[in-house]
């Protein structure tokens, strides 16, 4: 029998292992939070594209999402809450369950396909390029970039790396959803590395442009393509 979980449709894509802060303010989701905190602290987040769906429309069966566990919950005096969630497992919608003020759904969990492919090289390359992206992103924001210890630690597991970095990327949610639904770890890792490299090059180009602009266009060469 498939499990039934509370469902929280949001305009974001949740990944396993990724940490997500949420602000709970609608009355139906306040009730959902109360219920899950009294049970196993788990509910499902699923991407809802509000540009394509009307408020009354349900997501189609087969849509993919990810369960989360509430790690921290802070309730405010007016009943709203700030929570911190940790991504757990991916699922497909099997069917909706009526009877609660918030959505509940029967789901089927899925995992990446088993593979004997050695992804240690791809994982290390993704880690390196990710740190490069963070570094140039800080420079673009005008933050200091001279403390290597301030860079976040990524796990060794290639699948976990692919999920955590996917959650961080500043790309369209539809692209993130495609990464979530992939069941080939190697394919996801390589695609993520490609996206990071592209973003890092864009950020480095912008850093160079900002640097030249401060010099009124004097000095400096554009970064190599």
N, C-alpha and C positions, 0 to 999 in steps of 0.2 A: 504494500500500500504506500502510495506517495505521501510525503509529509505535506501539511498545510501550514502556511506561514503568513503573518501579517505582511502587507505589501505597502511600500512607500514609493509611489512614482515621483521622480524628480527630474529636473533638467540637468542631470549629471550622470556620469558613468562610474560606477563603483567597481573596484578591482579587488581580488583577494590580496591580503597582506597590507593593503593601503589604508591609511588612517584618514578619516573624514570627519570634520566638525559639522554639526548641524544645529540649526536654531528651530525649535519646535514651538509653533504658536497657534496653529489651527486647532479648534476644539477636538476634532476627530483624531488628530494625531497626538494630541495630549493624552487622549484616552488610550490610543495605541501604545504610547510610551509607558503609561501606567500599567497596562496589561503585560507588556513584555518584561518590565522590570520586576513584576511579581512572578514571572515564570522563568524563562531561560535567557532573557535579555537579547534575544535574537529576532530580527525581522529582515525583510528583503528590500533592497533598493533596486529599482529598475528605471532605466532611462526612458523618459517621456518627452518627446519632441513636441512642445506646445505650438510650434509653428505649423505642424502638420495635423494635429489632433484637436478636436473640440473638447471643451471641458467635460462633456458628458460621455465622451467616447472612451471605451476600455482599450487597453493595449491588446493586440492580437495574440492568440494562443501561439506558443512557440517562441515568443519574445524571450530574450535572455537578460538575466539580472544577476545580482550577487547578494548573498546574505551578509549581514554584519552583526557583530556583538557590541552592545553598548559597554564601553570600558569606563567612561566617566559620565555622570549625569548631574547637572547643577540646576535645580529648580529655582525660579525667581518668585518674588512675592505675588506677582499677578498671574501665576500659573504657567507662564512660558518656561521653556527649559533650553539650556545649552548642553549638547551632548557630544561626546567624542566616540566614534565608532571605528571598529577594526574589521576589514573585509575578511570573509571566511571562504564560502564556496559559491561557485556559479550554478545557476539553475535555468531551466526553461519553464515557462508557464504552461501548465497542463489544463487547468480549469479554474474558474472563479467560484468562490464560496460566499454565499449570501448570509446575512444575519448580524453583521457588525456595522457600526457607523463608518468604519474604515475598510479598505479592501483587504480581503484575505484570498489566498490562492493556493491551489494544489500545484506543487512544483516537482520537477525531476532534476536531480543534480547531475552535472556532467563534469568531466575532467579532461585534461589534455591526453592525447593518444600516447600509449607507451612507445618509447623509442630508445634504441641503443646508441643513438648519435651522441658523440662527444661534443658538448657545447661549451666546454671550458674556455676555449679561445674566444668564441663569440661573446660569452658572458664578461670576460675581462675587457674586451674591446668596448662593449657597451658601458661598462663601469667607467672606463677611462674617458670616453666621449661624453658621458653624462656629467662627469666632474668638470670637463672642459666647458660644457654648456652652462653649468651653475656658475663657474668662474666668470665667464664673459657676461652672463646675465647680471651679476653683481656689479661689474664694471659699467654696464649700460645704465644701471640705476644709481651709479655714483658711490656704491658701497666699497669698502676696503676689500682687497682680494689678496692679502698677504698672509693669511692664516690657513694652512692646509688642514689643520686639525678641525676647522669649522665645517669642512665638507661632510655631508652625512655618510654614514657607513651603510653599504648595501650588503645584503646577504650573499653567500657563495652560490646558492642554488639558482641555476639559470632561469627556471620558471618564475621564481619569486622576483628576481631582478626584472624580468620582462613585465611583470604585473605592476611593480612599484614605480618603475620608470614610466610606464604607460599612463599611470594615474597623474604623474607630474606634468606631462607634456602639455604645452599650450597649443593644442590643436582642436579642431571642431569635434563636438561630441559624437557626431556620426562616425568619424574616423576612429575615435576611442572605442565605440561600440563594436566596430569591426575587429579591433584588436582583442576585445573581451571575448568575442565569439569564436576566435580561432582556437583550434584544438591541437595545433602543431607548435610546440614550444620553440623549436628552431626557427620556424617561419616568423613567429611573433618577435623573437629576439632580433632577428636580422632586420625586420621591418622597423622596429623601434630604434635600432642603431642607425638606420638610414634616416629616419625622421630627426633624430637628435643631431646628426651630422649636418643636416640641412639647416636646422634652426640655429646651431652654433655658428655656421658660416654667415647666416643672415644677421645675427647679433654682432658678430665681429665686424662685419661691414658697417653696421650702424655705429658701433663704437669708433671706428676709424673716421666716419663722416662727422661725428660729434667732435672728435679731436681736431680735425682739420678746420671745422667751423669756428672753434675757439681761437684758432690761429689766423682767422680771416682768410683761409685758403692757402696759407704759405707753409710749405714744407710737408713732408710725408708722402708715402706711396700707398696706393690702394692695396689691400691684401690680395694675394694671388688667388685666382679662381681654382 
